[in-house]
């Protein structure tokens, strides 16, 4: 299991919806951003910064998915371990 001390603080904090929207507005083709690290399906069981704030996670997830549906980003997922994924948006 990962130690919280071994994970960069910026990874432990969930990106805000406002920060994601700012990135979408200012990013250029090929720019990448990790918008979430953990387990989007059930954020309360993720090893890094588990949260019960499911509504906040779902709002960010919905905004990113809408960007995908609008053909603004490609979505990439990288596995770091059990229930530990890095969710990345790549600007088109």
N, CA, C and O atoms as a CHARMM CRD file, in Angstrom:
* protein
*
  368
    1    1 UNK  N      0.84200  -1.18200   0.00000 PROA 1      0.00000
    2    1 UNK  CA     0.00000   0.00000   0.00000 PROA 1      0.00000
    3    1 UNK  C      0.88700   1.24500   0.00000 PROA 1      0.00000
    4    1 UNK  O      1.96300   1.25300   0.59900 PROA 1      0.00000
    5    2 UNK  N      0.43800   2.26100  -0.65800 PROA 2      0.00000
    6    2 UNK  CA     1.21000   3.49600  -0.76300 PROA 2      0.00000
    7    2 UNK  C      1.15000   4.30500   0.52500 PROA 2      0.00000
    8    2 UNK  O      0.10500   4.39800   1.17100 PROA 2      0.00000
    9    3 UNK  N      2.25900   4.87500   0.87700 PROA 3      0.00000
   10    3 UNK  CA     2.30000   5.79100   2.00300 PROA 3      0.00000
   11    3 UNK  C      1.86100   7.16800   1.52000 PROA 3      0.00000
   12    3 UNK  O      2.27000   7.61500   0.44800 PROA 3      0.00000
   13    4 UNK  N      1.03300   7.83400   2.30700 PROA 4      0.00000
   14    4 UNK  CA     0.59700   9.17500   1.91000 PROA 4      0.00000
   15    4 UNK  C      1.77800  10.12100   1.78400 PROA 4      0.00000
   16    4 UNK  O      1.73800  11.06500   0.99600 PROA 4      0.00000
   17    5 UNK  N      2.83700   9.87400   2.56100 PROA 5      0.00000
   18    5 UNK  CA     4.02000  10.73000   2.49400 PROA 5      0.00000
   19    5 UNK  C      4.78000  10.55500   1.17900 PROA 5      0.00000
   20    5 UNK  O      5.50800  11.45300   0.75600 PROA 5      0.00000
   21    6 UNK  N      4.61000   9.39200   0.53200 PROA 6      0.00000
   22    6 UNK  CA     5.34300   9.14100  -0.70900 PROA 6      0.00000
   23    6 UNK  C      4.63100   9.68300  -1.93600 PROA 6      0.00000
   24    6 UNK  O      5.17500   9.62300  -3.03900 PROA 6      0.00000
   25    7 UNK  N      3.43500  10.20800  -1.76800 PROA 7      0.00000
   26    7 UNK  CA     2.65300  10.74000  -2.87500 PROA 7      0.00000
   27    7 UNK  C      2.68300  12.26200  -2.81100 PROA 7      0.00000
   28    7 UNK  O      2.44100  12.84500  -1.75400 PROA 7      0.00000
   29    8 UNK  N      2.97400  12.89800  -3.92100 PROA 8      0.00000
   30    8 UNK  CA     2.99300  14.35100  -4.00700 PROA 8      0.00000
   31    8 UNK  C      1.65000  14.92300  -3.54600 PROA 8      0.00000
   32    8 UNK  O      0.59600  14.39900  -3.90700 PROA 8      0.00000
   33    9 UNK  N      1.68600  15.98200  -2.76000 PROA 9      0.00000
   34    9 UNK  CA     0.46600  16.59400  -2.21900 PROA 9      0.00000
   35    9 UNK  C     -0.51100  16.99900  -3.31300 PROA 9      0.00000
   36    9 UNK  O     -1.72300  16.89400  -3.12700 PROA 9      0.00000
   37   10 UNK  N     -0.00600  17.45600  -4.44200 PROA 10     0.00000
   38   10 UNK  CA    -0.90400  17.88100  -5.52000 PROA 10     0.00000
   39   10 UNK  C     -1.69500  16.70500  -6.08700 PROA 10     0.00000
   40   10 UNK  O     -2.80000  16.89700  -6.59400 PROA 10     0.00000
   41   11 UNK  N     -1.15400  15.50400  -6.01200 PROA 11     0.00000
   42   11 UNK  CA    -1.85200  14.31600  -6.48800 PROA 11     0.00000
   43   11 UNK  C     -2.96700  13.94000  -5.51500 PROA 11     0.00000
   44   11 UNK  O     -4.02400  13.46700  -5.93400 PROA 11     0.00000
   45   12 UNK  N     -2.73600  14.14800  -4.21700 PROA 12     0.00000
   46   12 UNK  CA    -3.73200  13.78600  -3.20800 PROA 12     0.00000
   47   12 UNK  C     -4.96000  14.68800  -3.25200 PROA 12     0.00000
   48   12 UNK  O     -6.05400  14.26200  -2.88200 PROA 12     0.00000
   49   13 UNK  N     -4.79000  15.91100  -3.69500 PROA 13     0.00000
   50   13 UNK  CA    -5.92300  16.83300  -3.75700 PROA 13     0.00000
   51   13 UNK  C     -6.63900  16.65400  -5.08600 PROA 13     0.00000
   52   13 UNK  O     -6.01100  16.58600  -6.14200 PROA 13     0.00000
   53   14 UNK  N     -7.94900  16.58000  -5.01900 PROA 14     0.00000
   54   14 UNK  CA    -8.71500  16.44500  -6.24700 PROA 14     0.00000
   55   14 UNK  C     -8.77200  17.80400  -6.94000 PROA 14     0.00000
   56   14 UNK  O     -8.94600  18.83600  -6.29300 PROA 14     0.00000
   57   15 UNK  N     -8.62500  17.78900  -8.24200 PROA 15     0.00000
   58   15 UNK  CA    -8.71100  19.01600  -9.01800 PROA 15     0.00000
   59   15 UNK  C    -10.11000  19.61200  -8.86500 PROA 15     0.00000
   60   15 UNK  O    -11.10600  18.88900  -8.85200 PROA 15     0.00000
   61   16 UNK  N    -10.16900  20.91700  -8.75400 PROA 16     0.00000
   62   16 UNK  CA   -11.47200  21.56500  -8.65800 PROA 16     0.00000
   63   16 UNK  C    -12.09800  21.67500 -10.04200 PROA 16     0.00000
   64   16 UNK  O    -11.40400  21.66200 -11.05900 PROA 16     0.00000
   65   17 UNK  N    -13.39700  21.78300 -10.05900 PROA 17     0.00000
   66   17 UNK  CA   -14.12200  21.94600 -11.31800 PROA 17     0.00000
   67   17 UNK  C    -13.69100  23.23300 -12.00800 PROA 17     0.00000
   68   17 UNK  O    -13.53700  23.26700 -13.22900 PROA 17     0.00000
   69   18 UNK  N    -13.49600  24.28700 -11.23100 PROA 18     0.00000
   70   18 UNK  CA   -13.06200  25.57200 -11.79000 PROA 18     0.00000
   71   18 UNK  C    -11.67700  25.45600 -12.42700 PROA 18     0.00000
   72   18 UNK  O    -11.43800  26.00400 -13.50300 PROA 18     0.00000
   73   19 UNK  N    -10.77000  24.74500 -11.76600 PROA 19     0.00000
   74   19 UNK  CA    -9.41800  24.56400 -12.31800 PROA 19     0.00000
   75   19 UNK  C     -9.46600  23.77400 -13.62200 PROA 19     0.00000
   76   19 UNK  O     -8.72500  24.07400 -14.55800 PROA 19     0.00000
   77   20 UNK  N    -10.33500  22.76800 -13.68800 PROA 20     0.00000
   78   20 UNK  CA   -10.46200  22.00200 -14.92700 PROA 20     0.00000
   79   20 UNK  C    -11.01100  22.88500 -16.04300 PROA 20     0.00000
   80   20 UNK  O    -10.51100  22.84400 -17.16700 PROA 20     0.00000
   81   21 UNK  N    -12.02200  23.67100 -15.74500 PROA 21     0.00000
   82   21 UNK  CA   -12.61400  24.54600 -16.75800 PROA 21     0.00000
   83   21 UNK  C    -11.59800  25.58200 -17.24600 PROA 21     0.00000
   84   21 UNK  O    -11.56500  25.90700 -18.43300 PROA 21     0.00000
   85   22 UNK  N    -10.78200  26.09500 -16.34600 PROA 22     0.00000
   86   22 UNK  CA    -9.73200  27.03000 -16.72900 PROA 22     0.00000
   87   22 UNK  C     -8.72900  26.34600 -17.65300 PROA 22     0.00000
   88   22 UNK  O     -8.30400  26.92400 -18.65300 PROA 22     0.00000
   89   23 UNK  N     -8.35200  25.11300 -17.31700 PROA 23     0.00000
   90   23 UNK  CA    -7.42400  24.36900 -18.16300 PROA 23     0.00000
   91   23 UNK  C     -8.01200  24.15500 -19.55800 PROA 23     0.00000
   92   23 UNK  O     -7.31900  24.35000 -20.55700 PROA 23     0.00000
   93   24 UNK  N     -9.27600  23.75900 -19.63200 PROA 24     0.00000
   94   24 UNK  CA    -9.92800  23.54400 -20.94100 PROA 24     0.00000
   95   24 UNK  C     -9.87400  24.82500 -21.76700 PROA 24     0.00000
   96   24 UNK  O     -9.58800  24.77500 -22.96400 PROA 24     0.00000
   97   25 UNK  N    -10.14000  25.95100 -21.15500 PROA 25     0.00000
   98   25 UNK  CA   -10.17200  27.22400 -21.87600 PROA 25     0.00000
   99   25 UNK  C     -8.79000  27.70000 -22.33100 PROA 25     0.00000
  100   25 UNK  O     -8.68200  28.40900 -23.33200 PROA 25     0.00000
  101   26 UNK  N     -7.73400  27.32000 -21.60800 PROA 26     0.00000
  102   26 UNK  CA    -6.39800  27.83500 -21.91800 PROA 26     0.00000
  103   26 UNK  C     -5.47100  26.80300 -22.57300 PROA 26     0.00000
  104   26 UNK  O     -4.41400  27.16600 -23.09000 PROA 26     0.00000
  105   27 UNK  N     -5.84800  25.55300 -22.55600 PROA 27     0.00000
  106   27 UNK  CA    -4.95700  24.50800 -23.07000 PROA 27     0.00000
  107   27 UNK  C     -4.90500  24.50800 -24.59400 PROA 27     0.00000
  108   27 UNK  O     -5.80000  25.01200 -25.27300 PROA 27     0.00000
  109   28 UNK  N     -3.83600  23.92900 -25.09800 PROA 28     0.00000
  110   28 UNK  CA    -3.62500  23.81800 -26.54700 PROA 28     0.00000
  111   28 UNK  C     -3.52100  22.34000 -26.90900 PROA 28     0.00000
  112   28 UNK  O     -3.35800  21.48400 -26.03900 PROA 28     0.00000
  113   29 UNK  N     -3.61500  22.06200 -28.17200 PROA 29     0.00000
  114   29 UNK  CA    -3.54500  20.69700 -28.67000 PROA 29     0.00000
  115   29 UNK  C     -2.31500  19.97500 -28.09700 PROA 29     0.00000
  116   29 UNK  O     -1.19700  20.48900 -28.15400 PROA 29     0.00000
  117   30 UNK  N     -2.54000  18.79000 -27.55100 PROA 30     0.00000
  118   30 UNK  CA    -1.46000  17.98400 -27.00300 PROA 30     0.00000
  119   30 UNK  C     -1.20300  18.19300 -25.52400 PROA 30     0.00000
  120   30 UNK  O     -0.52200  17.37800 -24.90300 PROA 30     0.00000
  121   31 UNK  N     -1.73300  19.27000 -24.93500 PROA 31     0.00000
  122   31 UNK  CA    -1.56900  19.48900 -23.50200 PROA 31     0.00000
  123   31 UNK  C     -2.27500  18.37100 -22.73700 PROA 31     0.00000
  124   31 UNK  O     -3.32300  17.88100 -23.15500 PROA 31     0.00000
  125   32 UNK  N     -1.67900  17.97600 -21.60300 PROA 32     0.00000
  126   32 UNK  CA    -2.23700  16.90100 -20.77800 PROA 32     0.00000
  127   32 UNK  C     -2.42400  17.39100 -19.35900 PROA 32     0.00000
  128   32 UNK  O     -1.68300  18.24700 -18.87600 PROA 32     0.00000
  129   33 UNK  N     -3.43300  16.83100 -18.69600 PROA 33     0.00000
  130   33 UNK  CA    -3.63400  17.15000 -17.29100 PROA 33     0.00000
  131   33 UNK  C     -4.18400  15.92600 -16.57700 PROA 33     0.00000
  132   33 UNK  O     -5.08300  15.25200 -17.08000 PROA 33     0.00000
  133   34 UNK  N     -3.64100  15.64600 -15.41000 PROA 34     0.00000
  134   34 UNK  CA    -4.21300  14.61400 -14.55600 PROA 34     0.00000
  135   34 UNK  C     -5.31600  15.29000 -13.75400 PROA 34     0.00000
  136   34 UNK  O     -5.05100  16.12800 -12.89200 PROA 34     0.00000
  137   35 UNK  N     -6.53600  14.92000 -14.04600 PROA 35     0.00000
  138   35 UNK  CA    -7.65600  15.57200 -13.37300 PROA 35     0.00000
  139   35 UNK  C     -8.13000  14.80700 -12.14900 PROA 35     0.00000
  140   35 UNK  O     -8.89500  15.33600 -11.34300 PROA 35     0.00000
  141   36 UNK  N     -7.67900  13.56100 -12.00400 PROA 36     0.00000
  142   36 UNK  CA    -8.07700  12.78700 -10.82500 PROA 36     0.00000
  143   36 UNK  C     -7.11000  11.63600 -10.63300 PROA 36     0.00000
  144   36 UNK  O     -6.63500  11.04100 -11.60100 PROA 36     0.00000
  145   37 UNK  N     -6.82300  11.32900  -9.38600 PROA 37     0.00000
  146   37 UNK  CA    -6.00000  10.16400  -9.04500 PROA 37     0.00000
  147   37 UNK  C     -6.73900   9.41600  -7.95600 PROA 37     0.00000
  148   37 UNK  O     -7.01600   9.96800  -6.89100 PROA 37     0.00000
  149   38 UNK  N     -7.05500   8.17500  -8.22000 PROA 38     0.00000
  150   38 UNK  CA    -7.79300   7.36100  -7.26300 PROA 38     0.00000
  151   38 UNK  C     -8.65200   6.35800  -8.00300 PROA 38     0.00000
  152   38 UNK  O     -8.18400   5.67700  -8.91500 PROA 38     0.00000
  153   39 UNK  N     -9.90800   6.27200  -7.60700 PROA 39     0.00000
  154   39 UNK  CA   -10.83400   5.31200  -8.19100 PROA 39     0.00000
  155   39 UNK  C    -12.17800   6.00600  -8.37400 PROA 39     0.00000
  156   39 UNK  O    -12.96200   6.11000  -7.43100 PROA 39     0.00000
  157   40 UNK  N    -12.44100   6.47900  -9.58700 PROA 40     0.00000
  158   40 UNK  CA   -13.66100   7.24300  -9.85400 PROA 40     0.00000
  159   40 UNK  C    -14.94600   6.46100  -9.57500 PROA 40     0.00000
  160   40 UNK  O    -15.96100   7.04900  -9.20200 PROA 40     0.00000
  161   41 UNK  N    -14.90500   5.16300  -9.75000 PROA 41     0.00000
  162   41 UNK  CA   -16.09700   4.34500  -9.56100 PROA 41     0.00000
  163   41 UNK  C    -16.55900   4.37000  -8.11300 PROA 41     0.00000
  164   41 UNK  O    -17.76000   4.42700  -7.84500 PROA 41     0.00000
  165   42 UNK  N    -15.62600   4.32800  -7.18500 PROA 42     0.00000
  166   42 UNK  CA   -15.95800   4.34900  -5.75300 PROA 42     0.00000
  167   42 UNK  C    -14.83500   5.04400  -4.99000 PROA 42     0.00000
  168   42 UNK  O    -13.93400   4.38700  -4.47000 PROA 42     0.00000
  169   43 UNK  N    -14.89300   6.38300  -4.92500 PROA 43     0.00000
  170   43 UNK  CA   -13.79400   7.14400  -4.32600 PROA 43     0.00000
  171   43 UNK  C    -13.56300   6.89600  -2.83200 PROA 43     0.00000
  172   43 UNK  O    -12.51700   7.27500  -2.30400 PROA 43     0.00000
  173   44 UNK  N    -14.50700   6.27600  -2.15500 PROA 44     0.00000
  174   44 UNK  CA   -14.31900   6.04000  -0.72300 PROA 44     0.00000
  175   44 UNK  C    -13.35400   4.89200  -0.43500 PROA 44     0.00000
  176   44 UNK  O    -12.88400   4.76300   0.69500 PROA 44     0.00000
  177   45 UNK  N    -13.04200   4.03900  -1.44600 PROA 45     0.00000
  178   45 UNK  CA   -12.15200   2.90600  -1.19400 PROA 45     0.00000
  179   45 UNK  C    -10.76300   3.07000  -1.82200 PROA 45     0.00000
  180   45 UNK  O     -9.94100   2.15700  -1.75000 PROA 45     0.00000
  181   46 UNK  N    -10.50300   4.21500  -2.42800 PROA 46     0.00000
  182   46 UNK  CA    -9.20000   4.42500  -3.05600 PROA 46     0.00000
  183   46 UNK  C     -8.12300   4.57900  -1.99400 PROA 46     0.00000
  184   46 UNK  O     -8.39100   5.09500  -0.90900 PROA 46     0.00000
  185   47 UNK  N     -6.89000   4.13100  -2.29800 PROA 47     0.00000
  186   47 UNK  CA    -5.81500   4.19500  -1.30800 PROA 47     0.00000
  187   47 UNK  C     -5.27000   5.60200  -1.05200 PROA 47     0.00000
  188   47 UNK  O     -4.72200   5.86200   0.02000 PROA 47     0.00000
  189   48 UNK  N     -5.41300   6.50800  -2.01700 PROA 48     0.00000
  190   48 UNK  CA    -4.90300   7.87200  -1.85400 PROA 48     0.00000
  191   48 UNK  C     -6.08200   8.80000  -1.58300 PROA 48     0.00000
  192   48 UNK  O     -6.97500   8.93300  -2.42000 PROA 48     0.00000
  193   49 UNK  N     -6.08600   9.42500  -0.44400 PROA 49     0.00000
  194   49 UNK  CA    -7.10100  10.42500  -0.07400 PROA 49     0.00000
  195   49 UNK  C     -8.52100   9.95300  -0.34800 PROA 49     0.00000
  196   49 UNK  O     -9.22900  10.57100  -1.14300 PROA 49     0.00000
  197   50 UNK  N     -8.95600   8.86500   0.29600 PROA 50     0.00000
  198   50 UNK  CA   -10.33600   8.43100   0.10400 PROA 50     0.00000
  199   50 UNK  C    -11.29900   9.55100   0.49300 PROA 50     0.00000
  200   50 UNK  O    -11.03300  10.31800   1.41800 PROA 50     0.00000
  201   51 UNK  N    -12.40600   9.63400  -0.21300 PROA 51     0.00000
  202   51 UNK  CA   -13.36800  10.69700   0.06500 PROA 51     0.00000
  203   51 UNK  C    -14.78900  10.16400   0.02500 PROA 51     0.00000
  204   51 UNK  O    -15.10900   9.25900  -0.74600 PROA 51     0.00000
  205   52 UNK  N    -15.62200  10.73000   0.85700 PROA 52     0.00000
  206   52 UNK  CA   -17.04600  10.41700   0.83400 PROA 52     0.00000
  207   52 UNK  C    -17.81200  11.48700   0.07300 PROA 52     0.00000
  208   52 UNK  O    -19.03500  11.41300  -0.05100 PROA 52     0.00000
  209   53 UNK  N    -17.09600  12.48200  -0.43700 PROA 53     0.00000
  210   53 UNK  CA   -17.70900  13.59200  -1.17500 PROA 53     0.00000
  211   53 UNK  C    -17.96800  13.16500  -2.62100 PROA 53     0.00000
  212   53 UNK  O    -17.36700  13.69100  -3.55700 PROA 53     0.00000
  213   54 UNK  N    -18.85600  12.22000  -2.77700 PROA 54     0.00000
  214   54 UNK  CA   -19.14900  11.63700  -4.08100 PROA 54     0.00000
  215   54 UNK  C    -19.71400  12.66200  -5.06700 PROA 54     0.00000
  216   54 UNK  O    -19.43600  12.58500  -6.26300 PROA 54     0.00000
  217   55 UNK  N    -20.50100  13.61500  -4.57800 PROA 55     0.00000
  218   55 UNK  CA   -21.09700  14.62700  -5.47200 PROA 55     0.00000
  219   55 UNK  C    -20.01800  15.46000  -6.15100 PROA 55     0.00000
  220   55 UNK  O    -20.11500  15.74300  -7.34600 PROA 55     0.00000
  221   56 UNK  N    -19.00600  15.85000  -5.41500 PROA 56     0.00000
  222   56 UNK  CA   -17.91700  16.64900  -5.98000 PROA 56     0.00000
  223   56 UNK  C    -17.15400  15.85100  -7.03200 PROA 56     0.00000
  224   56 UNK  O    -16.81000  16.37700  -8.09100 PROA 56     0.00000
  225   57 UNK  N    -16.89100  14.58500  -6.73600 PROA 57     0.00000
  226   57 UNK  CA   -16.19500  13.71400  -7.68300 PROA 57     0.00000
  227   57 UNK  C    -17.03400  13.55200  -8.94600 PROA 57     0.00000
  228   57 UNK  O    -16.50700  13.61900 -10.05600 PROA 57     0.00000
  229   58 UNK  N    -18.32900  13.34000  -8.78300 PROA 58     0.00000
  230   58 UNK  CA   -19.21600  13.14700  -9.93500 PROA 58     0.00000
  231   58 UNK  C    -19.33100  14.40500 -10.79000 PROA 58     0.00000
  232   58 UNK  O    -19.42700  14.30800 -12.01300 PROA 58     0.00000
  233   59 UNK  N    -19.32200  15.57500 -10.17200 PROA 59     0.00000
  234   59 UNK  CA   -19.38100  16.82600 -10.94400 PROA 59     0.00000
  235   59 UNK  C    -18.14200  16.97300 -11.82400 PROA 59     0.00000
  236   59 UNK  O    -18.24800  17.34900 -12.99200 PROA 59     0.00000
  237   60 UNK  N    -16.97300  16.67900 -11.26800 PROA 60     0.00000
  238   60 UNK  CA   -15.74100  16.75300 -12.05000 PROA 60     0.00000
  239   60 UNK  C    -15.76900  15.70200 -13.16000 PROA 60     0.00000
  240   60 UNK  O    -15.43600  15.99500 -14.30800 PROA 60     0.00000
  241   61 UNK  N    -16.16300  14.49500 -12.81500 PROA 61     0.00000
  242   61 UNK  CA   -16.23700  13.41700 -13.79900 PROA 61     0.00000
  243   61 UNK  C    -17.18000  13.78700 -14.93900 PROA 61     0.00000
  244   61 UNK  O    -16.86200  13.54900 -16.10400 PROA 61     0.00000
  245   62 UNK  N    -18.31300  14.35400 -14.62600 PROA 62     0.00000
  246   62 UNK  CA   -19.29900  14.75800 -15.63500 PROA 62     0.00000
  247   62 UNK  C    -18.74500  15.85400 -16.54400 PROA 62     0.00000
  248   62 UNK  O    -18.93800  15.81000 -17.75900 PROA 62     0.00000
  249   63 UNK  N    -18.05800  16.83400 -15.96000 PROA 63     0.00000
  250   63 UNK  CA   -17.47700  17.92700 -16.74900 PROA 63     0.00000
  251   63 UNK  C    -16.42500  17.39900 -17.72400 PROA 63     0.00000
  252   63 UNK  O    -16.38500  17.80600 -18.88500 PROA 63     0.00000
  253   64 UNK  N    -15.58100  16.49700 -17.24600 PROA 64     0.00000
  254   64 UNK  CA   -14.54300  15.92300 -18.11000 PROA 64     0.00000
  255   64 UNK  C    -15.18800  15.09200 -19.21100 PROA 64     0.00000
  256   64 UNK  O    -14.78100  15.17000 -20.37100 PROA 64     0.00000
  257   65 UNK  N    -16.18300  14.30400 -18.85600 PROA 65     0.00000
  258   65 UNK  CA   -16.84800  13.47000 -19.85900 PROA 65     0.00000
  259   65 UNK  C    -17.56200  14.32900 -20.90400 PROA 65     0.00000
  260   65 UNK  O    -17.57000  13.98600 -22.08600 PROA 65     0.00000
  261   66 UNK  N    -18.15100  15.42500 -20.48100 PROA 66     0.00000
  262   66 UNK  CA   -18.78500  16.34200 -21.44000 PROA 66     0.00000
  263   66 UNK  C    -17.75300  16.94100 -22.39300 PROA 66     0.00000
  264   66 UNK  O    -18.04700  17.16400 -23.56700 PROA 66     0.00000
  265   67 UNK  N    -16.54800  17.20100 -21.89300 PROA 67     0.00000
  266   67 UNK  CA   -15.46400  17.67300 -22.76300 PROA 67     0.00000
  267   67 UNK  C    -15.11400  16.61100 -23.80000 PROA 67     0.00000
  268   67 UNK  O    -14.82400  16.92200 -24.95500 PROA 67     0.00000
  269   68 UNK  N    -15.14600  15.36900 -23.37300 PROA 68     0.00000
  270   68 UNK  CA   -14.89100  14.25600 -24.29400 PROA 68     0.00000
  271   68 UNK  C    -15.99400  14.17400 -25.35000 PROA 68     0.00000
  272   68 UNK  O    -15.70700  14.03500 -26.53900 PROA 68     0.00000
  273   69 UNK  N    -17.25600  14.26100 -24.91700 PROA 69     0.00000
  274   69 UNK  CA   -18.37900  14.19600 -25.84700 PROA 69     0.00000
  275   69 UNK  C    -18.36500  15.36500 -26.83300 PROA 69     0.00000
  276   69 UNK  O    -18.83600  15.23800 -27.96300 PROA 69     0.00000
  277   70 UNK  N    -17.82300  16.50100 -26.39800 PROA 70     0.00000
  278   70 UNK  CA   -17.70500  17.68000 -27.26500 PROA 70     0.00000
  279   70 UNK  C    -16.45900  17.62500 -28.14400 PROA 70     0.00000
  280   70 UNK  O    -16.16200  18.57700 -28.86600 PROA 70     0.00000
  281   71 UNK  N    -15.73700  16.51800 -28.08200 PROA 71     0.00000
  282   71 UNK  CA   -14.52700  16.28500 -28.87800 PROA 71     0.00000
  283   71 UNK  C    -13.40500  17.27400 -28.55400 PROA 71     0.00000
  284   71 UNK  O    -12.62900  17.65100 -29.43200 PROA 71     0.00000
  285   72 UNK  N    -13.32600  17.68600 -27.29400 PROA 72     0.00000
  286   72 UNK  CA   -12.26700  18.59800 -26.85700 PROA 72     0.00000
  287   72 UNK  C    -11.05600  17.85400 -26.31000 PROA 72     0.00000
  288   72 UNK  O     -9.93200  18.35300 -26.37800 PROA 72     0.00000
  289   73 UNK  N    -11.28500  16.65300 -25.76500 PROA 73     0.00000
  290   73 UNK  CA   -10.19800  15.89700 -25.14100 PROA 73     0.00000
  291   73 UNK  C    -10.29800  14.41600 -25.48800 PROA 73     0.00000
  292   73 UNK  O    -11.35500  13.91300 -25.86800 PROA 73     0.00000
  293   74 UNK  N     -9.17600  13.74500 -25.34700 PROA 74     0.00000
  294   74 UNK  CA    -9.10800  12.28800 -25.34600 PROA 74     0.00000
  295   74 UNK  C     -8.85700  11.89000 -23.89800 PROA 74     0.00000
  296   74 UNK  O     -8.08200  12.54700 -23.20300 PROA 74     0.00000
  297   75 UNK  N     -9.49400  10.83500 -23.44200 PROA 75     0.00000
  298   75 UNK  CA    -9.33000  10.40700 -22.05800 PROA 75     0.00000
  299   75 UNK  C     -8.40300   9.19800 -21.98700 PROA 75     0.00000
  300   75 UNK  O     -8.52500   8.25300 -22.76700 PROA 75     0.00000
  301   76 UNK  N     -7.47900   9.25000 -21.04200 PROA 76     0.00000
  302   76 UNK  CA    -6.48200   8.20300 -20.85300 PROA 76     0.00000
  303   76 UNK  C     -6.49200   7.81700 -19.37800 PROA 76     0.00000
  304   76 UNK  O     -6.68700   8.65800 -18.50100 PROA 76     0.00000
  305   77 UNK  N     -6.28200   6.54900 -19.12800 PROA 77     0.00000
  306   77 UNK  CA    -6.24300   6.05800 -17.75500 PROA 77     0.00000
  307   77 UNK  C     -4.97100   5.24900 -17.56300 PROA 77     0.00000
  308   77 UNK  O     -4.63600   4.40300 -18.39300 PROA 77     0.00000
  309   78 UNK  N     -4.26200   5.50800 -16.47100 PROA 78     0.00000
  310   78 UNK  CA    -3.03700   4.77900 -16.16800 PROA 78     0.00000
  311   78 UNK  C     -3.20200   4.10900 -14.80600 PROA 78     0.00000
  312   78 UNK  O     -3.57400   4.75900 -13.82800 PROA 78     0.00000
  313   79 UNK  N     -2.92800   2.82100 -14.74700 PROA 79     0.00000
  314   79 UNK  CA    -3.06200   2.08200 -13.49900 PROA 79     0.00000
  315   79 UNK  C     -1.77100   2.15700 -12.69000 PROA 79     0.00000
  316   79 UNK  O     -0.67800   1.93300 -13.21200 PROA 79     0.00000
  317   80 UNK  N     -1.92000   2.47800 -11.40500 PROA 80     0.00000
  318   80 UNK  CA    -0.78100   2.48700 -10.48400 PROA 80     0.00000
  319   80 UNK  C     -0.89300   1.35800  -9.46400 PROA 80     0.00000
  320   80 UNK  O      0.03700   1.12300  -8.69300 PROA 80     0.00000
  321   81 UNK  N     -2.01700   0.66600  -9.45700 PROA 81     0.00000
  322   81 UNK  CA    -2.24800  -0.40500  -8.49400 PROA 81     0.00000
  323   81 UNK  C     -3.73900  -0.57600  -8.27800 PROA 81     0.00000
  324   81 UNK  O     -4.55500   0.05200  -8.95300 PROA 81     0.00000
  325   82 UNK  N     -4.08200  -1.42400  -7.33800 PROA 82     0.00000
  326   82 UNK  CA    -5.48500  -1.69900  -7.04700 PROA 82     0.00000
  327   82 UNK  C     -6.19900  -0.43700  -6.55400 PROA 82     0.00000
  328   82 UNK  O     -5.78200   0.18500  -5.57700 PROA 82     0.00000
  329   83 UNK  N     -7.26000  -0.08200  -7.23400 PROA 83     0.00000
  330   83 UNK  CA    -8.07500   1.11000  -6.92000 PROA 83     0.00000
  331   83 UNK  C     -7.26300   2.40100  -6.96200 PROA 83     0.00000
  332   83 UNK  O     -7.62800   3.38700  -6.32200 PROA 83     0.00000
  333   84 UNK  N     -6.18000   2.39700  -7.70000 PROA 84     0.00000
  334   84 UNK  CA    -5.31900   3.57200  -7.81500 PROA 84     0.00000
  335   84 UNK  C     -5.03300   3.82600  -9.29300 PROA 84     0.00000
  336   84 UNK  O     -4.14000   3.22000  -9.88600 PROA 84     0.00000
  337   85 UNK  N     -5.80700   4.72700  -9.86200 PROA 85     0.00000
  338   85 UNK  CA    -5.68300   5.06300 -11.27600 PROA 85     0.00000
  339   85 UNK  C     -5.41400   6.55400 -11.43000 PROA 85     0.00000
  340   85 UNK  O     -5.84600   7.37200 -10.61800 PROA 85     0.00000
  341   86 UNK  N     -4.70000   6.87600 -12.47800 PROA 86     0.00000
  342   86 UNK  CA    -4.48200   8.27300 -12.84200 PROA 86     0.00000
  343   86 UNK  C     -5.34700   8.54100 -14.06400 PROA 86     0.00000
  344   86 UNK  O     -5.20000   7.88700 -15.09700 PROA 86     0.00000
  345   87 UNK  N     -6.25100   9.50800 -13.93900 PROA 87     0.00000
  346   87 UNK  CA    -7.16600   9.85900 -15.01300 PROA 87     0.00000
  347   87 UNK  C     -6.64000  11.11500 -15.68800 PROA 87     0.00000
  348   87 UNK  O     -6.47800  12.15500 -15.04900 PROA 87     0.00000
  349   88 UNK  N     -6.37200  11.01100 -16.99300 PROA 88     0.00000
  350   88 UNK  CA    -5.69000  12.06600 -17.72600 PROA 88     0.00000
  351   88 UNK  C     -6.54800  12.51600 -18.89500 PROA 88     0.00000
  352   88 UNK  O     -7.12800  11.69400 -19.60600 PROA 88     0.00000
  353   89 UNK  N     -6.62500  13.83000 -19.09000 PROA 89     0.00000
  354   89 UNK  CA    -7.28200  14.40000 -20.26100 PROA 89     0.00000
  355   89 UNK  C     -6.20300  14.98000 -21.16300 PROA 89     0.00000
  356   89 UNK  O     -5.30800  15.68500 -20.69700 PROA 89     0.00000
  357   90 UNK  N     -6.29000  14.68000 -22.46300 PROA 90     0.00000
  358   90 UNK  CA    -5.34200  15.18000 -23.46500 PROA 90     0.00000
  359   90 UNK  C     -6.12500  16.06100 -24.41000 PROA 90     0.00000
  360   90 UNK  O     -7.09400  15.61000 -25.02100 PROA 90     0.00000
  361   91 UNK  N     -5.72100  17.31000 -24.53700 PROA 91     0.00000
  362   91 UNK  CA    -6.43600  18.28200 -25.37100 PROA 91     0.00000
  363   91 UNK  C     -6.27900  17.95400 -26.83400 PROA 91     0.00000
  364   91 UNK  O     -5.17300  17.70100 -27.31100 PROA 91     0.00000
  365   92 UNK  N     -7.39000  17.96100 -27.54500 PROA 92     0.00000
  366   92 UNK  CA    -7.38300  17.72900 -29.01800 PROA 92     0.00000
  367   92 UNK  C     -7.18600  19.02300 -29.75000 PROA 92     0.00000
  368   92 UNK  O     -7.15200  19.03700 -30.98100 PROA 92     0.00000
